[in-house]
Amino acid sequence: MEQDRSPMPGYPFLAHAELAVENTGVHLTARVSELSREGCCLYVMNPPPVGTSVLLKIFAWPYFFQVHGKVFLSDPNFGVTVAFDPIESRYVTELNACLLDAGQKKRNRTMD
């Protein structure tokens, strides 16, 4: 059976991001395409392999949050799916605000 591209259902979400590969000094510019409480999908050139520990910083004006996680899926043509570790309490409000905004936009699109 073919594995689904995203292990966590999320909302379409566009934002800039930085993906830092932990313990390497490697920083990659990325674009978020989908976001959930459990993780996100990113378009990124030269994606790190599955299992790589990362620090993800998401810049979605006026919101910013960062979270540690692991690369769950990696595809050189599509980017990566990152499964989040527990998010620090100071960033939970920011993530929730992003999800609320994304959910409202999705509902508005389905009403059109």
matplotlib code that plots the C-alpha trace (Angstrom):
import matplotlib.pyplot as plt

x = [0.0, 1.3, 1.9, 0.0, 2.2, 1.1, 0.7, -1.3, -4.3, -3.7, -4.8, -3.3, -1.0, 1.6, 4.5, 8.2, 10.3, 13.8, 14.8, 17.9, 19.4, 20.3, 23.9, 25.2, 25.0, 23.0, 20.1, 17.7, 15.1, 11.7, 8.1, 5.3, 2.4, 0.4, 0.1, -1.4, -0.9, 1.2, 3.4, 3.7, 4.7, 7.5, 8.9, 12.6, 15.6, 17.9, 15.6, 17.2, 16.6, 13.9, 14.7, 16.7, 16.2, 15.4, 14.5, 11.8, 11.1, 7.9, 7.4, 3.7, 3.3, 2.2, 3.0, 6.3, 6.9, 9.5, 9.4, 11.7, 10.8, 11.9, 11.6, 8.9, 8.8, 11.5, 11.2, 13.7, 10.8, 8.3, 10.2, 9.6, 7.0, 8.1, 6.4, 6.6, 7.9, 5.9, 5.8, 7.1, 4.3, 5.4, 4.7, 1.4, -0.7, 1.1, 0.6, -3.1, -3.6, -2.0, -4.3, -7.4, -6.6, -5.9, -9.2, -11.2, -9.6, -10.5, -14.1, -14.4, -13.1, -15.6, -18.5, -17.6]
y = [0.0, 3.4, 5.7, 9.0, 12.1, 13.7, 11.8, 14.6, 16.3, 20.0, 23.2, 24.8, 27.4, 29.7, 31.1, 31.5, 29.2, 28.3, 24.7, 24.3, 20.8, 20.2, 19.7, 20.6, 24.4, 23.7, 26.2, 25.8, 28.3, 26.7, 27.5, 26.1, 24.6, 22.8, 23.2, 21.2, 20.9, 17.8, 19.0, 20.6, 20.2, 22.3, 23.0, 23.0, 22.5, 19.6, 18.2, 16.4, 12.6, 11.0, 10.9, 14.1, 16.3, 19.9, 23.2, 24.9, 28.6, 29.8, 33.4, 34.1, 37.8, 38.9, 35.5, 33.7, 30.4, 27.8, 24.1, 21.1, 18.1, 15.2, 14.8, 12.2, 12.2, 13.5, 13.8, 15.7, 16.9, 17.9, 18.7, 17.4, 16.7, 17.5, 15.9, 18.3, 17.5, 19.0, 22.8, 25.2, 26.8, 30.3, 29.4, 27.5, 30.7, 31.6, 28.2, 28.2, 31.7, 30.5, 27.4, 29.5, 31.9, 28.9, 27.3, 30.5, 30.9, 27.3, 27.7, 31.0, 29.3, 26.4, 29.0, 30.7]
z = [0.0, -0.9, 2.0, 2.1, 1.5, 4.7, 8.0, 9.6, 8.0, 7.7, 6.2, 3.0, 4.4, 2.7, 4.7, 4.6, 6.7, 7.7, 8.3, 10.4, 10.4, 14.0, 15.0, 11.4, 10.9, 7.7, 7.2, 4.3, 3.1, 2.7, 1.9, 4.0, 1.9, 4.6, 8.4, 11.2, 15.0, 14.4, 11.5, 8.2, 4.5, 3.1, -0.4, 0.0, -2.3, -1.4, 1.4, 4.3, 4.6, 6.7, 10.4, 10.4, 13.5, 12.5, 14.0, 12.0, 12.1, 10.4, 9.5, 8.8, 9.4, 11.9, 13.5, 14.2, 15.8, 15.9, 16.7, 16.8, 14.8, 12.6, 8.8, 8.3, 4.5, 2.1, -1.7, -3.9, -6.2, -3.5, -0.3, 3.2, 5.7, 9.3, 12.3, 15.2, 18.6, 21.5, 20.8, 23.5, 25.3, 24.3, 20.6, 21.0, 20.7, 17.5, 15.9, 17.0, 15.4, 12.1, 12.2, 12.9, 10.1, 7.7, 8.7, 8.1, 4.7, 3.8, 4.9, 2.9, -0.2, 0.1, 0.5, -2.8]

ax = plt.figure().add_subplot(projection="3d")
ax.plot(x, y, z, "-o")
ax.set_aspect("equal")
plt.show()
